Amino acid sequence: MITPADLPDTIPLFPLAGALLLPRGRLPLHVFEPRYLAMVDDVLKTSGRVIGMIQPIGDSERLYAIGCAGRITSFTETEDGRYMVTLTGVSRFRLGEVQEGFTPYKRAHVDWASFSRDLGVAEHDRAFDRDQFLDLLSRYFATEELQSDWKSLKEAEDELLINALSTLCPFDSEDKQALLEAPSLTTRRETLVTLMEFALRSGEGDEKLQ
């Protein structure tokens, strides 16, 4: 298990809108820009193999204050030099001073102190009403025309289910950031429910306008 002492003070950043990585979650990445290919090359030479995923704010160069670091746990290189990478979430971080110019990609000092629980065991949501949640999810998936393996959803552990849906559902960047910053699994599930309910109400409004 990774300890706070294992986490570096400075990490490379991969700013990517709409990409959500959560502790113990997984995020597949298709890396093709030269600066990020260089980043993966550099990271693979380190023992921790850590990359910080963080979202830009809107269309600006500014970054959100909180991101999540992941460890490269698998990668393949295509014949034309691209990387297919899987990151496994380690811990969220608070963004410090961003360094530019030393490498073609951004690096930053980060603070891990607020997220020590991310390094622990998987969380459980004791207030989780799975049947009610899955009913809402079924209606949301139907509205968004999404498909899923419902047997796997019914059997998945609380954290795996809630975090995977937070990552995969087509919410906008601000909503993804709210899910990332949720202080607990229960809060993340409540945020997820609110976002799905809002999407369903919006869908009903669109139907009435038509």
ABEGO torsion letter per residue (X at the ends): XBBAAABBABBBBBBBBGBBBBBGBBBBBBBABAAAAAAAAAAAABAAGBBBBBBBBEABABBBABBBBBBBABBBBBAAGBBBBBBBBABBBBBBBBBBGABABBBBBBBAAAAAAAABBBBBBAABBAAAAAAAAAAAAAAAGBBBBAAAAAABBAAAAAAAAAAABBBBAAAAAAAAABABAAAAAAAAAAAAAAAAAAAAAAAAAX
